[in-house]
Amino acid sequence: MNARIWLLALATFVTGMAENITVGILPTLAQGLNVPLGIAGQLTTAFSLGFAIAAPFCSLLTRRFPLRTLLCMALALFALFNLIAALAPGYTVLLAARIGMAATSALTCLICTLMATRMVAPALRGRAIGVIFMGISGSLVLGVPLGMLLNDALGWRGVFLGLVLLATAVLFTAWHALPQLQGGERITPASYLNHLRDRRLVSAQLISVLMIAGHFTVFAYLAPYAQHVARIPEQWLPLIFAAFGIAGVAGGYLGGWLADRLGARRAIMITPLLYLATLLGVAWGGAAAWLFLPLMMAWGCISWMISPVIQSYLATRGPDSVQAGMSLNLSAMHVGVAVGTGIGGWVIGHGALSSTPWAGALLTLMAVGLAVYCTGGSRPHSLIPEPQSEA
C-alpha cells in the first residue's frame, strides 16, 4: 500500500482522537471548569453531533479548493480550535471549540477518504478506504487512554496542546508529501437528492447507522459489562481496551480487503452476518471470563469492517454521487453512535447490562435485512420521484 495512504490515515487518527479524548478525563475537566460531571460529559455529545451535522456540508468545499490545500486548511483550523480549548477560560468557550474541532475532523475524514480512492488503482480502492478507517477506528478506541496519559502528565489543558502539536506535525508532512489533487464531482443539493433517489444507497446508509448503533449499545458500557457480567478484574480492564483497540484497527483494513476480494455487494451481505454471529456469541458466552476476550476481539474487529465495505459499495453503485454519499455516511456513523449509546442506556435502565448484546443483535438483524435488499437488482430505485415531463 502506498505510504502516503498511511499518512492520510494518520491525519484521520489525530483529528478523530478529539472525539473521545475527553471521556477518560471527565472528572478533571469538571473540576477544572467548575461544572457538574454530567455537563462536562456533553463535550463528547457536542462533538458527535457537530461531526454529524457538518459532514454533509464538507463536500461543498471539495470543488472550490485542491484537496491537499483543503486538507492542510482543515488541519490548521483543527489545531487552532484545540489551542482555543487549551486556553479556554470557561465551559462555554471550550464547548464552542469542541464544535469547531468536530467540523474540521469531519472535513479531514472526507478529504482523506477521497484522496485515498484517487491515489490507488481501482482494484485497491477498498483496501485504501480500509486504511483510512483504521485511522478513524483507532482514534475512537485509543483516544481515551491517550487522553488519560496526557492528562496525568500535563493536565487537561495539556491534552489539547498535545493535539495542537500532533496536528501541526501532520500538516507540514502532508503539505510536502501529498500530491495536489483536484476535487472531483461538483457537489450541489441535487447531488444529495440523486443519492437519496436510490433506495439501495439509502439502505446502505441505514446499515451503517444500525451496525454502529449495535456496536455502541455494548461498547459505550464495555467497562461495567466486563466487570459485572464477565467478571473481569478491574486491573485487567486496560488490557481489555488495548486488545479491543487492536482488533478494531485491524477490522478497518480487513473490511477494505474483503470488499476488494469479493466485491462490495458480497461484502455488504457477509459483514453484517458475521457481526450478528459475534454479537450472539458475546450474548451467549460473554459471561464466561475465559471466552470474553476472544469473543470481544472478534466482535470489535468485525464491527469496524462495515465502514470501508459501505464506502466501497457507495463508490461502486453510486459513482455519480460518491462524494455526497461518503459525506452522508460519515454522518450516519455518528448518528449510529448517538442511537446506540441511547439504546444501551435505556436497556440498562429497564433491564440489565447482560441484555445490551441482545439489543445490539436486534439492530444488526435489521441491518442484515437491508443488506439482502442491497445485494439485489442493478437498477437504482427512486425514493424521490423523478419529475414528470409534460407531453
Salt bridges, closest charged atoms under 4 A:
GLU19 OE1 - HIS334 NE2 2.98
ASP198 OD2 - ARG317 NE 3.08
ASP260 OD2 - ARG127 NE 2.92
GLU386 OE2 - ARG197 NE 3.84
